Amino acid sequence: MVPSHWRLCSVVSTHSMMTMMTMRTHHTGLAAIAVLKMVKGVLLLLLGLGLLKLVHAEIATLFFLLIEALHLNADSRFIHGLGLKVDAL
């Protein structure tokens, strides 16, 4: 017959192995989330720097170039008013 404390050690050992596997999966998931957050942060930083560069450029000129590239009617009352607002920035 097997002593009862040996059976208890077997149960504890199995439980700790399952806990370690769960923790390893948990750490992998957290690492994946951290990497995604870092990539998102870098992309937003680059986007912000790009927008800051646009602020220093002549925005109205870029706006009207965009209007021409999209083949929109620059003589439209709405586009013309929007262009005036952009130029006021």
N, C-alpha and C positions, 0 to 999 in steps of 0.2 A: 504494500500500500504506500501511496505517496503522501508525505506529510502535508498538512493543510497550508502551511506557510509557503511551500514551493508552488502550489497552485496560485496563491495570491501573488507571488512574484511574477508568475507567468502572465497573469491578467494585467498587472501594473506595467510589465515590459511591453505587452502588446498595445496597451493604451498610450504609453509614452512614444512608441514608434508611430502610431497614428497621429498623435499630437505633433510630432516633429514633421511628418509629411504635410499636415495641414499648415503648419507654420511656414514651411518652405514654399508652399503654394501661395500663401498669404504674402510672403516677402517678394515673390516673383511678381505678383499682381501689383503690389505697391511700387516696385521698381518700374514696371511698365507705365503706371500712371505718372510717376515722377518724370520719366523721359518724355512722355507726351506733353506734360505741363511745361517742361523746359523748351521743347520745340515750339510750342504755342507762344511762349514768352519771347523767344528769339524772333519768330515771325512778326509778332506785334511790334517789337522794337524796330525791326527793319521797316515795317510799314510806317511807323511813326517818324522815323528818320527820313523816309521818302516824302511823306507829307510835309515835313518841316522844310525840306529842300524845295518843294512846290510853293510853299508860302513865300519864300524869298524870290522865286521866279515871278515873272509877270503872269499872273493868274488869268487875267482877262484874255490875253493872247492865247493861252493854252485852252481856255474855255471855247473860244471861237474856232480854234483848230479842231477841237473835239466835235463841235457842231458840224463843221464841214466834213469831217471824217465819217460822221454818222448820217450824212446827207439830209440833215434837217433844214428846214426853211429858216434861215437867219433873219428874214424880214418879218417873221411871225411876231405878233404883239407879245406873246408869252416869252418866247426865246429872247427877244430884244429887252424886255423888262428884266429877265433873269440875268442877261449879260450886263445890264447896268448895275444890278445888285452885286454881281461878282466883281465888276470893275471898282465898285466902292470899297471892297475889302482892301 
